[in-house]
Amino acid sequence: MRLLKAVSVAVVVLCAMAWATEKNMGIHNVANVTFETAVRVGATVIPAGDYSVRHTMDGQDHMMTFTRLGKKDVFKVKCTLVALDKKAPHDQQLVEVSGNERVLRELVFRGDTAKHVF
């Protein structure tokens, strides 16, 4: 009986540790971002506006879902997490201009220890 109890406790502890490691990627799961003009993110063009951004997993892929506040517009884009040396002191958008388009390359949210690269 003691052995069964000890094994059960060990399994619970290991499951809790695995769950905490998976959830602790150094990023907020939900943040807000504003685009002053339309931007291309991956293959998707996101119109100017205020967005709620949710980081999710799709199998092994990291995904960013941009939901326009006050609208029903939803855009889902694959991203890569890259570790930062320290917590980000402020929000940051790295945007490049390519022809007539603005292309979002990176998003960083204040307090995160990783950035989203597109």
N, C-alpha and C positions, 0 to 999 in steps of 0.2 A: 504494500500500500504506500509506504514511504517513497519507494522507487518511482511509482506511478506519479505521485504528487511532485517529486523533484523533476521528473521529465516534463510534466505539464507546465511547471513554472519556467523551466528552461525554454520551452517552445514559445511561450507567451513573450518572454524577454527578447528572444531572437526575432520574433515577428515585429515587436515594437521597435527594435533597433533598425531593422530593414525598412520599415515604414518611415521612420524619422530620417534616415539617410536619403531615401528617395524624395521626400518632401523638402529637404533642406538643400536646395540648389543655390542658395545665396541670392535669390530674387523674390520680388513680390509676385504673387500669382495674378493679382489684378492691379492695374495702374491706369492713369489717365494721360492722354497726350493730345496736343492740338497741332493740326497742320494748317498753316496760313494759306498754302496753295496745294493743289493736287500733287501727290508724290507717287512714284512707282516703287512698289515694294515687291521684289521678286518679279513675277510676271503680272502682278495685279496693280492697277492704278487706283489709288485711294483718293477720293475727292477731299477738298479742304473741309475742315470742320473739327469738332471736338469728339474724341473717341475714348471709350473705355477699352482697355487692352487686357486681354486675359491670356496668360501663358498656360498651355496645356501640353499633354503628351498624346501622340497618335502612334501607338506602338513604340518604336525607338526614336521617332521623329519629334523634335520640339516644334510646337506650332504657336503662332501668335494670332489671336482672333481680335480684330478691330471692329467694335460695334459703335456706330455713330450715335451719339447721345441725342435723344429726342426723335430719332428716326429708326427705321427698320433695316438700314444698310449694315451688312455684316461681311467682312472680308477676312479670309483665313490664309495665312502665309507661313511657310516653313522658315525656321530660323536655326541658328547655331549659337549655343552659349559659350562665351569665352571669359575665363576668369580675369578679374581685375586685381591689381596689387593690393588695393584697399577699398573700403566702402566708397561708393560714388558720392561726392559732396553735393551734386546737383543733377537734375535731369539734363540730358544732352541728346541731340539728334545730329548724326553725321549725314549730311546730304550732299551729293555730287550733282553737278549740272551736266547732262549729256544731251547735246542738241537743244531741243526746246523743252526737255523733260527734267524734272528734279527727281533724283533717285535716292531713296533712303537706304543707306548702307549699314548704319548701326543705331540702336536705341539704348540709352542708359537711363536708369531711374535712380533717383537719390536714395542712398541707403543700401542699394544692391551691391553684391560682390562679384557680379558677372554682368556682361553686356550681351545684348541680342544682336547678332550679325546676320544680315540678309544677303 
